[in-house]
Amino acid sequence: MTDSVLTMTVPPATLAARLTVQFRAVHAELGRVDAKAGTLLAAAGVALSVGLSVLGRVQLPTAAAVAGWSAAAAVGVAVGLLAGAVRPRLAGNHGFVRLARLSREQLLAAADPDPVDPGQLIWLAQLAVGKYTRVRWAVDLLRIALVATGAAAVLAALG
């Protein structure tokens, strides 16, 4: 979100108000990317299981087998990337991770009327970018796997 967009949606009030808007936007993006990654992970996991089952049981011509195993490898790497995208990040000293390490007294003493820490906003934004990057790579690999699967089917039919 750029500053020009922020100034259009939020009057040039306080830095805290702008950070709150940005925090909510990044938090919403995290929800969207997690949903995308989870859905793709489920579909890719099924595709990988079915693909490996078929490849392990069917005798294919060499060219079709190479294409099929290439597709399975691409889906396998995509599954790894998607699993990395949905894997919880528990490092850092922000958000609920920081809160989980505090005692009741520390929590009450650390209570701040400003709800958004700029460091936490940066950490969340970097987390969202990392997740979207993994999802993008996984989608590219799944597209390659789809082409390779189509090639394997054609090559198997031509025998």
C-alpha positions in Angstrom: 0.0 0.0 0.0 1.5 3.3 -1.0 1.4 6.6 0.9 -0.8 8.1 -1.8 -3.4 5.4 -1.3 -3.2 5.8 2.5 -3.7 9.6 2.3 -6.8 9.0 0.1 -8.4 6.5 2.5 -7.1 8.0 5.8 -7.0 11.7 6.4 -3.5 12.9 7.1 -4.0 12.2 10.8 -1.5 10.4 12.9 1.2 8.0 12.1 -0.6 5.5 14.4 -3.8 5.7 12.2 -1.8 5.0 9.1 0.1 2.1 10.7 -3.2 0.7 11.8 -4.6 0.8 8.3 -1.5 -0.8 6.9 -1.5 -3.5 9.6 -5.1 -4.4 8.8 -4.3 -4.6 5.1 -1.2 -6.9 5.7 -3.1 -9.0 8.1 -5.9 -9.5 5.6 -3.3 -10.5 3.0 -1.9 -13.1 5.3 -5.4 -14.6 5.6 -5.8 -14.7 1.8 -2.4 -16.2 1.1 -2.9 -18.9 3.8 -6.2 -19.9 2.3 -4.7 -20.0 -1.2 -1.7 -22.1 0.0 -3.9 -24.5 2.0 -6.3 -25.1 -0.9 -3.4 -25.6 -3.4 -1.6 -27.9 -0.9 -4.6 -30.1 -0.6 -5.1 -30.4 -4.4 -1.4 -30.8 -5.0 -1.1 -33.5 -2.3 -3.9 -35.5 -4.0 -2.4 -35.0 -7.4 1.0 -36.2 -6.1 -0.5 -39.3 -4.4 -2.5 -40.3 -7.5 0.4 -39.6 -9.8 2.9 -41.6 -7.8 0.3 -44.5 -7.5 -0.2 -44.6 -11.3 3.5 -44.2 -12.1 4.3 -47.1 -9.7 1.8 -49.5 -11.1 1.7 -48.8 -14.9 4.4 -49.8 -17.4 4.8 -46.7 -19.6 6.9 -46.1 -22.7 10.2 -44.5 -21.7 9.3 -41.0 -23.0 5.9 -41.1 -21.2 7.6 -42.3 -18.0 10.1 -39.5 -18.1 7.3 -36.9 -18.6 5.3 -38.5 -15.8 8.1 -38.6 -13.3 9.0 -35.0 -14.3 5.4 -34.0 -13.5 5.6 -35.9 -10.2 8.9 -34.1 -9.3 7.4 -30.7 -10.1 4.3 -31.4 -8.0 6.5 -32.7 -5.1 8.5 -29.5 -5.1 5.3 -27.5 -5.2 4.0 -29.4 -2.2 7.2 -28.6 -0.3 6.9 -24.9 -1.2 3.2 -24.8 -0.2 4.0 -26.6 3.1 6.6 -23.9 3.7 4.0 -21.2 3.1 1.5 -22.6 5.6 4.2 -23.6 8.2 3.8 -21.3 11.2 6.6 -18.8 11.8 7.3 -18.7 15.5 10.5 -16.7 15.4 10.8 -13.1 16.2 9.5 -11.0 19.1 6.2 -9.7 17.6 2.5 -10.4 18.0 1.3 -13.5 19.8 4.8 -14.9 19.9 6.0 -12.1 22.1 2.8 -12.2 24.2 3.3 -16.0 24.8 6.7 -15.3 26.4 5.4 -12.7 28.8 4.2 -13.2 32.4 0.9 -11.6 33.4 2.8 -8.7 35.1 5.0 -8.2 32.0 2.0 -8.1 29.8 0.3 -5.4 31.9 3.5 -3.4 32.1 4.0 -3.6 28.4 0.5 -2.6 27.5 0.8 0.2 25.0 -2.1 2.4 23.8 -0.6 2.4 20.3 -1.8 -1.0 18.9 0.6 -1.2 16.0 4.4 -1.6 16.4 6.2 -0.6 13.2 8.6 -3.5 13.7 5.6 -5.9 13.8 4.1 -4.4 10.7 7.4 -4.9 8.8 7.7 -8.5 10.1 4.1 -9.3 9.0 4.6 -7.7 5.6 7.8 -9.7 5.0 6.0 -12.8 6.1 3.2 -12.1 3.6 5.7 -11.5 0.8 7.5 -14.7 1.6 4.3 -16.7 1.6 3.1 -15.2 -1.7 6.5 -15.9 -3.2 6.3 -19.6 -2.3 2.7 -19.8 -3.6 3.7 -18.2 -6.9 6.6 -20.6 -7.3 4.3 -23.5 -6.4 1.7 -22.4 -9.0 4.4 -22.2 -11.7 5.6 -25.7 -10.8 2.0 -27.0 -10.9 1.5 -25.5 -14.3 4.7 -27.2 -15.5 3.4 -30.5 -14.0 0.1 -30.1 -15.8 1.9 -29.7 -19.1 4.2 -32.7 -18.3 1.2 -34.8 -17.4 -0.5 -34.0 -20.6 2.7 -34.9 -22.5 2.9 -38.2 -20.6 -0.7 -39.0 -21.5 -0.1 -38.2 -25.2 3.2 -40.1 -25.3 1.6 -43.1 -23.5 -1.3 -43.1 -26.0 1.1 -43.0 -29.0 3.1 -45.8 -27.3 
